[in-house]
Amino acid sequence: MSINRFLVRESDSLDAALKTMDANGLGLAFAVDGGGRLSGVIGASDIDATLARGGSFGGQVSSAMRPDPGGLPVDADPAQIAKRMNGKGYIVPLVDRERRPVDFVSPARMRRIPVAEPVLTGNELKYLSECVTTSWISSQGPFVRRFENEFARLIDARNALAVSNGTVALHLALLAFGIGPGDEVIVPDLTFAATANAVIHAGATPVIVDVGAESWNLDPEMVAAAITPRTRAIMPVHLYGQPAEMDALMELAERHGLIVIEDAAEAVGARYKGRPCGSIGHAGAFSFFSNKLITTGEGGMVVFQDAQIAERARILRDHGMNPGRRYWHDEVGYNYRLTNMQAAIGCAQVEQMGRFFTRKMEIAAAYRARLTGIDGLRLPTEIPGRVNSYWMFSVICDLARLGLARDDIVSRLANAGIETRPLFYPLHTMPPYRGYAGNREFPNASHLSDGGLSLPSSITLTDAEIDYICGVIARLYGTRRLVQRAASA
Ligand SMILES: Cc1ncc(COP(=O)(O)O)c(C=O)c1O
């Protein structure tokens, strides 16, 4: 982006300044005087204040701007720039000797803030080196069992099996319970497609049900309405780390003789009434993909309440080979094993889980403190008795109020160096899954998905970056509110 997209003349109207601010997506413009010299800065709040004093959109920029935004010389050295970026101002104009703006610096030009990135600063390298120096690089190595035990302890589960990823964790859980052709499994409409894929791979039929408007997760009443004589299992997903309504789902399952397989891929650390998510149902599946709270690059874990079922899963994980008779196969199995190298990374990650989790809670609290009260921006609901692990801090934008499509919001934030992620598309809208929607309706999943965004949620996120992100969002909302007001004026 060029500095020209931020420049307005002092004599321009506020309406023209608003258009510039809206078009650059950052809700900010710099004013220049008749000689093209930098003279002020103007944002949505300045226009708001002028209107409140009785001004109008036709008034001049000079009546609303704050004087002298204090640019930096165009040949400023990086240390000067860094110092200035840590102080006031997200965007700093760079000026020539006559104070004419020629360029700018912004956080976006210095770093793109990612939605999620792994942190591998513990014993990862040390443990990995051990795998290499001892030649234990396949799934037959000591870190695999150690990772299973330490992860099981972390989430208060009994029988844990490390597997190649979260999708096969779900698949293996279904197979271990003998769920397959002719069986129905209830899944939420708003989830990552792997939830439904695992059911389809098992040969069973996913039955897609809408989610609750507040919980964003399976709604027990809607689940109850979808149960048929063919239903074998319910697969609640703890979406973005928000625990699903487990008591009611477990009670439903018990009443109807159903299995509950928790898709806790996104919910390491989340708790429902004090119990870790993933350890409440008959089985729980986790993902350790690189954007998850604990990662092994690719990887997963499946835990079972019942040791016998877990044993069956262990055999299926290893080609269906009879554990007492090498190379004798009683059934067709899979190779779903995790390598010792991945497990080594996993062990190092588990050691840091306390620190990771604490930071996630701080990030969520910081977002909440700064974003609460922005009209037309919904934050995740805090539900009593549930600890959201905030894998992704996700918000729902009121698109009508903003007058923007979700992708416009994504690209405006991307211009500001802020990576975001749209919420998942509802399953029922995508070709492979449409046939599993029956004649049910999905207003909640559709609404959430339409305006939903996940904000940067890495534990590497700094407080200054959270301030910056929230400032950009607030200015986006402020600018759009004014644009709408100007249009109706
Ligand atoms: C809800 C949900 N289920 C399942 C998975 C699958 O996990 P994996 O990518 O490790 O296969 C994911 C992955 O992100 C997920 O978000």
The ligand as a Tripos MOL2 file, in Angstrom:
@<TRIPOS>MOLECULE
LIG
   16    16     1     0     0
SMALL
NO_CHARGES

@<TRIPOS>ATOM
      1 C1        -12.9120  -30.4140   15.1570 C.3       1 LIG1
      2 C2        -11.7900  -31.1560   14.4990 C.ar      1 LIG1
      3 N1        -11.8890  -32.4760   14.3410 N.ar      1 LIG1
      4 C3        -10.9160  -33.1950   13.7670 C.ar      1 LIG1
      5 C4         -9.7620  -32.6100   13.3290 C.ar      1 LIG1
      6 C5         -8.7400  -33.4540   12.6160 C.3       1 LIG1
      7 O1         -7.4770  -33.4130   13.1560 O.3       1 LIG1
      8 P1         -6.2110  -33.6680   12.2090 P.3       1 LIG1
      9 O2         -6.0190  -32.4420   11.4110 O.co2     1 LIG1
     10 O3         -5.0880  -33.8740   13.2040 O.co2     1 LIG1
     11 O4         -6.4780  -34.8730   11.4150 O.co2     1 LIG1
     12 C6         -9.5920  -31.2420   13.4680 C.ar      1 LIG1
     13 C7         -8.3570  -30.5930   12.9900 C.2       1 LIG1
     14 O5         -8.1130  -29.4520   13.0230 O.2       1 LIG1
     15 C8        -10.6320  -30.4880   14.0620 C.ar      1 LIG1
     16 O6        -10.5340  -29.1610   14.1850 O.3       1 LIG1
@<TRIPOS>BOND
     1     1     2 1
     2     2     3 ar
     3     2    15 ar
     4     3     4 ar
     5     4     5 ar
     6     5     6 1
     7     5    12 ar
     8     6     7 1
     9     7     8 1
    10     8     9 2
    11     8    10 1
    12     8    11 1
    13    12    13 1
    14    12    15 ar
    15    13    14 2
    16    15    16 1
@<TRIPOS>SUBSTRUCTURE
     1 LIG1         1 GROUP 0 **** ****
